[in-house]
Amino acid sequence: MKKLILIYFLLIVTKGHSQIDWKNYSTSFNTAENATLGVAIPYNGIYDNLTGKIVGIAHWNPQDNIYIDAALNDSIPLYFVYDTSGIYFLAPQVNKKNTGEYEYCVLRNNATVVSPWTHINRFTQTEIGSINPEIGMMGPYSAGLGEYLVAHIRNNNGEIIASWVVYWQRRLPEINLLYTSNNPQEFSGVVNRKAVFAEGPGEIGWHRQYNNVGGTQKKGLKLPYNENSIVLDIDAEIYKKEALEYSLVADGQVIRDWAPNEYDNKYLLLKNLDPGAYTIRIRFKRQRNSIREFHFSIGSIWYKTTAFRAVIFTFLVLAGAFFIFLSKYRRQKKALARINEKAEQASGELKNIHALLNPHFTFNALSSIQGLVNKGDLDAANKYLSSFGLLLRETLNESQTDLIALNKELENLEIYMGLEQLRYPFLYNLDTDENIDLFTSTIPPFLLQPFVENAIKHGFSKMNGQGKLHLRIVKNGGIMMIEIIDNGPGFGTGGFKEGYGLGLSRKRIRLLNRDYGEALISLQIESSIEGTSILLVFKNWL
């Protein structure tokens, strides 16, 4: 019976470990390749969950008023974190087979032993980004604000091969901007659409935006009675509104106790407030003892004062200005319509650019650059950004050209594949017929890219670096044949949804053949569970 209870307990523990959602963690490692130690820090609804530094006093701001043991090596990574729910240390080179070759320990403030030297006995169950499962994991660990943990890993020789310092730093919410409006009905419509004044003052009524509101706290921000609907913009990258909590006090009475934000991510909405003195207390859920207080007041009605008459006069002036503006707006609208007609005529020339650098690719490229910067790999980020800029420049330069040299098309294609390899590692090779002169032979610009993109996106995205792409160019008399072959999972004719790039390429080929007066270019696509083959045949081309 005792054995059954022990087995049941182990199953529960194992299941608990496997349920860690690593997508809720920001992970970093001490090196880009062959990393020996890393740290996983929870997001819990806020992206800006850490600040990376180096332990040495020369590498962080002494005004932060922190103390770190000077005996620690200056090159040890240091992270300031703000979430007290717990972090994990990760050991990518340690697994179940070699765990006996390594030991780890964790110290609080480099003095108090939290975990003594011992072998790692817990391992991840799933992949963490590009890191395979079954790597060593230690934690969760946490410390009080103003304290830090030091993690060390050593080998059998007693040599410390990796270290990491994590410092828990106090962080209060900062108010970036404060918005108000005197039109509750329109204001309600704007905030319900979660578009704070995005449509401009002409649609939401007269309003104000207050900057640097933190500087008003000695006296408190005084608002007139008709600015009693307020939106506070919190300076934080919040993606779950529940990560922000606040309470509201009016004239010394709590009218809203502590509760999660119910409006939208980093925006707090206070609507239809009565006249009085207010204090809003704001905190992050991850640090409930770090509270920001903001004092403000709503004035009483003043329609019987001279100021009210001045407002009426101002309103009449603004109304006249509005009608003048409306008249100019109508004239500008007609002029804009004429401009749009000309723009539509040129839109066909830009479709090639959109096919190559569609919003999804641009977003993914920028996200990859951001990830490299966050990891501290500035060399790779600069290289990626340089290649991305080169590809943009080549696209713009050649968007007006009907044909480019085949070698130039292949160069652009290699730049594109190099970018995609940062997201989806894969292998590729290029075979060209020695009878084809790549410098004199031509091809419509960026004709091959959508087909390669389709192979990478639909074929390699889930292959964990096992993808292979083969590009073959063959001459047969006056015919040039280009074949793009991948070993992806393929697709069935019934379940395959053709992407924008492929659809545009088919249309482009039809238009080219129409301009040539005959079907000089043909496209064939074959797919099976072993991969996909795309064949482009250029008749009477060479």
C-alpha positions in Angstrom: 0.0 0.0 0.0 2.9 2.4 0.8 4.4 1.7 -2.6 1.2 2.5 -4.3 0.9 5.8 -2.4 4.5 6.7 -3.3 4.0 5.9 -7.0 0.8 8.0 -7.0 2.6 10.9 -5.4 5.4 10.7 -8.0 2.9 10.7 -10.8 1.3 13.9 -9.4 4.7 15.6 -9.1 5.7 14.6 -12.6 2.4 15.9 -14.0 2.9 19.1 -12.1 6.3 19.6 -13.7 5.0 18.9 -17.2 2.4 21.5 -16.8 4.8 24.4 -16.7 3.8 26.8 -19.5 7.2 28.0 -20.7 5.5 30.4 -23.1 4.7 32.5 -20.0 8.5 32.8 -19.3 11.2 34.9 -20.8 14.2 32.6 -21.1 17.9 33.7 -21.5 21.1 31.8 -21.6 24.7 32.8 -21.0 25.8 32.1 -24.5 24.0 31.8 -27.9 25.6 28.3 -28.5 26.6 25.6 -26.1 24.9 27.4 -23.2 25.7 26.0 -19.8 23.2 28.1 -17.7 20.1 30.1 -18.2 17.2 31.6 -16.4 13.4 31.6 -17.0 11.5 34.6 -15.7 7.6 34.7 -15.7 5.8 37.3 -17.7 2.4 37.0 -15.9 0.8 39.5 -18.1 3.7 42.0 -18.5 6.4 41.7 -21.2 8.9 44.1 -19.6 9.7 41.7 -16.8 13.4 42.1 -16.5 16.5 44.3 -17.1 19.7 42.6 -18.1 23.1 43.8 -16.7 26.5 42.5 -15.7 27.5 42.0 -12.1 30.5 44.4 -12.1 29.9 47.8 -10.5 30.9 49.5 -13.7 28.0 47.9 -15.6 25.0 49.1 -13.6 23.8 52.4 -12.2 25.0 53.0 -8.6 21.9 55.3 -8.2 19.8 52.1 -8.1 21.0 51.8 -4.5 21.7 48.1 -4.6 24.5 46.1 -3.0 26.0 43.0 -4.7 29.0 41.2 -3.2 32.1 42.5 -4.8 33.7 39.0 -4.6 31.4 37.9 -7.5 33.1 37.8 -10.9 32.4 41.0 -13.0 31.4 38.9 -16.0 28.5 37.0 -14.3 25.2 37.9 -15.9 22.9 40.0 -13.7 19.1 40.3 -14.2 16.9 42.8 -12.3 13.5 41.1 -12.1 10.2 42.4 -10.8 7.9 39.3 -10.5 8.0 37.6 -7.1 6.1 34.5 -8.2 9.3 32.5 -8.8 12.0 31.9 -11.4 13.7 28.8 -12.8 17.4 28.2 -13.5 18.1 26.0 -16.6 21.1 23.9 -17.5 21.0 23.0 -21.2 24.0 20.7 -21.1 22.7 18.6 -18.2 20.4 15.7 -18.8 19.4 12.5 -17.1 22.4 10.6 -18.5 25.1 13.0 -17.4 23.6 14.7 -14.3 26.1 12.8 -12.2 28.9 14.9 -13.8 27.5 18.2 -12.5 26.4 19.9 -9.3 24.6 23.1 -8.6 24.0 25.4 -5.6 21.9 28.5 -5.0 22.8 31.3 -2.5 20.8 34.2 -1.2 22.8 37.4 -1.2 25.9 35.2 -1.8 25.8 34.3 1.8 22.8 32.1 2.8 22.5 28.6 1.3 19.2 28.1 -0.4 20.1 24.9 -2.2 23.4 23.2 -1.2 25.7 21.6 -3.8 23.8 18.7 -5.2 23.1 16.9 -8.5 20.2 18.2 -10.7 17.2 15.8 -10.4 14.5 17.7 -12.4 14.3 18.0 -16.1 12.1 19.9 -18.5 9.3 18.0 -20.3 8.9 20.2 -23.3 10.9 22.3 -25.7 11.8 25.9 -24.6 12.2 27.9 -27.8 14.9 26.1 -29.7 16.2 24.2 -26.6 15.3 20.5 -26.6 13.4 19.0 -23.7 14.9 16.9 -20.9 17.4 19.6 -19.8 18.2 20.3 -16.2 15.9 22.7 -14.3 16.2 24.1 -10.8 13.4 26.0 -9.0 11.2 27.7 -8.6 13.1 30.2 -6.6 12.2 33.6 -5.3 13.6 36.2 -2.9 12.4 39.4 -1.2 12.6 42.7 -2.9 16.1 44.1 -2.5 17.6 40.6 -2.3 19.3 38.5 -4.9 20.1 34.9 -5.7 23.3 33.5 -7.0 23.3 30.2 -8.9 26.5 28.2 -9.7 27.1 25.0 -11.7 30.3 23.0 -11.3 31.8 19.9 -12.8 33.3 16.8 -11.2 36.6 18.6 -10.8 35.0 21.2 -8.5 35.4 23.9 -11.2 32.5 26.4 -11.4 31.6 26.5 -15.1 28.7 28.9 -15.0 27.0 31.4 -12.7 24.0 33.7 -12.7 22.7 36.5 -10.4 19.0 37.5 -10.2 18.1 40.6 -8.2 14.5 41.3 -7.2 13.9 45.0 -7.6 11.0 47.1 -6.4 9.0 48.6 -9.3 6.0 50.9 -9.0 3.6 51.6 -11.9 4.3 54.8 -13.6 1.5 57.0 -15.2 2.5 57.9 -18.7 -0.4 60.0 -19.7 -3.9 61.1 -18.4 -6.8 61.7 -20.8 -10.1 63.4 -20.0 -13.2 64.4 -21.9 -16.3 66.6 -21.4 -18.6 64.4 -23.6 -19.5 61.3 -21.5 -21.6 59.7 -24.3 -19.0 60.0 -27.0 -16.2 59.3 -24.5 -18.0 56.1 -23.5 -18.1 55.0 -27.1 -14.4 55.6 -27.6 -13.3 53.8 -24.5 -15.6 50.9 -25.2 -13.9 50.5 -28.6 -10.6 50.7 -26.7 -9.3 53.4 -29.0 -8.3 56.3 -26.7 -8.9 59.4 -28.7 -7.7 57.6 -31.9 -10.4 59.3 -34.0 -9.4 62.9 -33.1 -11.2 65.7 -31.3 -13.7 66.2 -34.1 -15.5 62.9 -33.1 -15.2 62.8 -29.3 -15.7 66.3 -28.2 -13.4 68.7 -26.5 -10.8 66.9 -24.4 -7.3 67.2 -22.8 -4.2 65.2 -22.5 -2.0 65.6 -19.4 1.7 64.9 -19.6 4.1 64.4 -16.7 1.3 64.0 -14.2 3.7 62.6 -11.6 5.1 66.1 -11.1 1.7 67.4 -9.8 1.6 65.1 -6.8 2.6 67.7 -4.1 -0.6 69.6 -4.7 -2.6 67.1 -6.7 -4.0 67.5 -10.2 -7.1 69.7 -10.3 -9.6 68.9 -13.0 -12.7 71.0 -13.8 -16.1 69.4 -13.2 -16.6 68.5 -16.9 -13.5 66.5 -17.1 -14.8 63.7 -14.8 -14.2 60.8 -17.2 -10.6 59.8 -17.1 -8.3 57.3 -18.8 -4.8 56.7 -17.2 -2.1 55.3 -19.5 0.3 53.2 -17.5 3.9 53.0 -18.7 4.3 49.2 -19.0 4.1 46.5 -21.7 1.0 44.9 -20.2 -0.8 42.2 -22.4 -3.2 40.9 -19.7 -5.3 43.6 -18.0 -5.5 41.5 -14.9 -1.8 42.1 -14.3 -2.7 45.6 -13.1 -4.8 46.2 -9.9 -6.1 49.4 -8.4 -8.3 50.9 -5.7 -10.1 54.3 -5.6 -10.7 56.5 -2.6 -13.1 59.5 -2.8 -13.1 62.1 0.1 -11.5 59.6 2.4 -13.9 56.7 1.6 -13.0 53.6 -0.4 -15.4 53.5 -3.3 -13.5 50.7 -5.1 -11.5 48.2 -3.2 -8.5 46.4 -4.6 -9.5 44.5 -7.8 -8.0 43.7 -11.2 -8.2 46.2 -14.0 -11.4 45.5 -15.9 -10.8 47.8 -18.9 -7.9 47.2 -21.2 -4.3 46.1 -20.6 -2.3 49.2 -19.7 -5.3 51.6 -19.5 -7.4 52.4 -16.4 -10.9 53.9 -16.9 -12.5 56.1 -14.3 -15.9 57.2 -15.6 -18.5 59.8 -14.6 -16.8 60.8 -11.3 -18.6 63.1 -8.9 -16.9 66.3 -7.7 -14.5 65.6 -4.8 -10.9 64.7 -3.8 -9.6 61.4 -5.1 -6.7 59.0 -4.6 -6.1 56.1 -6.9 -3.7 53.5 -5.7 -2.2 51.3 -8.5 0.0 48.2 -8.2 1.2 45.4 -10.4 -0.2 42.0 -9.4 3.4 40.7 -9.3 4.4 43.2 -6.6 1.3 44.0 -4.5 3.3 45.8 -1.8 4.7 48.3 -4.3 1.9 50.9 -4.6 1.8 54.1 -6.7 -0.6 56.7 -5.4 -2.0 59.5 -7.6 -4.0 62.4 -6.2 -6.5 64.5 -8.2 -9.7 66.4 -7.7 -12.8 67.1 -9.7 -14.2 70.6 -9.4 -17.8 71.6 -8.8 -20.1 73.0 -11.5 -19.2 76.6 -12.4 -21.8 77.5 -15.1 -22.8 80.7 -13.2 -19.3 82.2 -13.2 -17.6 84.5 -15.7 -15.5 81.5 -16.8 -18.7 79.8 -18.1 -19.5 82.8 -20.3 -15.9 82.6 -21.6 -16.4 79.0 -22.4 -19.6 79.8 -24.4 -17.7 82.4 -26.4 -14.9 80.0 -27.0 -17.4 77.4 -28.1 -18.8 79.8 -30.7 -15.4 80.6 -32.0 -14.5 76.9 -32.1 -17.8 76.2 -33.9 -17.0 78.8 -36.6 -13.5 77.3 -36.9 -15.1 73.9 -37.2 -17.3 75.0 -40.1 -14.3 76.6 -41.8 -12.4 73.4 -41.2 -15.3 71.3 -42.5 -15.3 73.4 -45.7 -11.6 72.9 -46.2 -12.0 69.2 -45.4 -14.5 68.7 -48.1 -12.2 70.3 -50.7 -9.3 68.2 -49.5 -11.4 65.1 -49.6 -12.1 65.7 -53.3 -8.4 66.3 -54.0 -7.6 63.1 -52.1 -10.0 61.2 -54.2 -8.2 62.3 -57.3 -4.9 61.3 -55.8 -6.3 57.9 -54.8 -7.3 57.3 -58.5 -3.7 57.8 -59.5 -2.4 55.6 -56.6 -4.7 52.8 -57.8 -3.0 52.9 -61.2 0.4 52.4 -59.6 -0.8 49.7 -57.1 0.0 46.9 -59.6 3.7 47.8 -59.5 3.7 47.4 -55.7 2.1 43.9 -55.6 5.5 42.3 -56.1 6.8 44.1 -53.0 3.8 43.0 -50.9 4.2 39.4 -52.1 7.8 39.4 -51.0 7.6 41.4 -47.8 4.0 40.9 -46.6 3.0 42.1 -43.1 3.5 38.6 -41.6 7.1 38.3 -42.8 7.9 41.9 -41.8 6.4 41.3 -38.3 8.3 38.0 -37.9 11.5 39.6 -39.1 11.2 42.4 -36.6 10.2 40.0 -33.8 13.4 37.9 -34.6 15.5 41.1 -34.4 13.8 42.0 -31.1 14.5 38.5 -29.7 18.2 38.7 -30.6 18.5 42.1 -29.0 16.7 40.9 -25.8 19.2 37.9 -25.7 22.1 40.4 -26.0 23.2 38.9 -29.3 23.8 42.3 -30.9 26.1 40.9 -33.6 23.4 38.6 -34.9 20.8 41.3 -34.6 22.9 43.7 -36.6 23.6 41.1 -39.2 19.9 40.2 -39.5 18.9 43.9 -39.7 21.5 44.5 -42.3 20.3 41.6 -44.5 16.7 42.7 -44.0 17.5 46.2 -45.1 19.5 44.9 -48.1 16.5 42.9 -49.1 14.2 45.9 -48.8 16.5 48.0 -50.8 16.8 45.4 -53.6 13.0 45.0 -53.7 12.5 48.7 -54.2 15.3 49.0 -56.7 14.0 46.2 -58.9 10.2 46.7 -58.5 10.2 48.8 -61.7 12.2 46.3 -63.7 10.6 43.7 -65.9 13.6 41.3 -66.0 16.7 40.9 -64.0 19.8 38.7 -64.4 19.3 35.2 -63.1 22.4 35.5 -60.8 20.8 38.6 -59.1 17.5 36.7 -58.5 19.5 33.9 -56.8 21.4 36.4 -54.7 18.2 38.0 -53.4 16.8 34.5 -52.8 19.8 33.5 -50.7 19.4 36.7 -48.6 15.8 35.8 -48.0 16.5 32.2 -47.1 19.3 33.4 -44.7 16.7 35.5 -42.9 14.2 32.6 -42.7 16.9 30.3 -41.4 17.0 32.4 -38.2 13.3 31.4 -37.6 13.1 27.9 -39.1 16.5 26.2 -39.4 16.8 24.2 -42.6 19.3 23.1 -45.2 19.3 24.1 -48.9 21.5 23.6 -51.9 21.5 25.0 -55.4 22.4 23.1 -58.6 22.7 25.1 -61.9 23.3 23.8 -65.4 26.8 24.7 -66.5 25.4 25.5 -69.9 23.3 28.4 -68.4 25.0 31.8 -68.2 23.6 33.2 -65.0 24.8 36.7 -65.8 23.1 37.0 -69.2 20.1 34.8 -68.6 17.1 36.8 -67.2 14.0 36.1 -65.1 11.1 38.3 -63.8 12.3 39.7 -60.5 11.4 37.9 -57.3 9.4 35.2 -59.2 10.9 32.4 -57.2 10.6 33.8 -53.7 6.9 33.1 -53.1 7.5 29.4 -53.9 10.5 29.2 -51.5 8.5 31.0 -48.9 5.6 28.5 -49.2 8.1 25.6 -48.7 9.6 27.2 -45.6 6.3 28.4 -44.0 4.2 25.3 -44.7 6.9 22.7 -44.9 9.7 23.5 -42.4 8.0 25.5 -39.6 7.4 22.3 -37.5 10.3 20.1 -38.7 12.8 21.3 -36.0 15.7 21.9 -38.3 15.1 18.8 -40.5 13.9 20.7 -43.5 15.8 20.4 -46.8 15.3 22.6 -49.9 16.8 21.8 -53.3 16.8 24.4 -56.1 17.7 23.0 -59.5 18.1 25.0 -62.8 18.4 23.0 -66.0 18.7 23.8 -69.7 17.1 21.7 -72.4 17.6 23.3 -75.7 16.0 26.7 -75.6 14.0 25.7 -72.5 15.0 26.7 -69.0 13.5 24.6 -66.1 13.6 25.6 -62.5 12.6 23.0 -59.9 12.1 23.8 -56.2 11.9 20.6 -54.1 11.3 20.3 -50.3 10.9 17.4 -47.9 8.1 19.0 -46.0 4.9 17.1 -45.0 3.2 18.0 -48.3 -0.5 18.9 -48.7 -3.6 17.3 -50.1 -5.5 19.0 -52.8 -8.6 19.2 -50.7 -7.1 20.6 -47.5 -4.5 23.0 -49.0 -5.3 26.7 -48.9 -3.2 28.6 -51.4 -1.4 31.6 -49.8 -1.3 35.1 -51.1 2.2 34.6 -52.5 1.3 31.6 -54.6 -2.0 33.0 -55.8 -0.3 36.2 -56.8 2.5 34.3 -58.6 -0.1 32.3 -60.6 -1.8 35.6 -61.6 1.6 37.1 -62.4 2.5 34.3 -64.7 -0.9 34.6 -66.5 -0.3 38.3 -67.0 3.3 37.7 -68.3 2.1 35.2 -70.8 -0.6 37.6 -71.9 2.0 40.3 -72.5 4.3 37.8 -74.3 1.4 36.8 -76.6 2.0 33.1 -75.8 2.4 30.8 -72.8 6.2 31.0 -72.4 6.0 30.3 -68.6 4.2 27.3 -67.1 3.8 26.2 -63.5 3.4 22.6 -62.1 2.9 21.7 -58.5 3.1 18.1 -57.1 2.8 17.2 -53.4 2.8 14.1 -51.4 3.7 13.0 -47.8 7.4 12.9 -48.9 7.5 16.5 -49.9 6.5 19.1 -52.6 7.9 19.8 -56.0 7.3 23.0 -57.9 8.4 23.2 -61.6 8.7 26.3 -63.6 9.2 25.8 -67.3 10.4 28.8 -69.5 9.8 27.9 -73.1 12.0 29.4 -75.9 13.7 31.4 -73.1 17.4 30.8 -73.7 
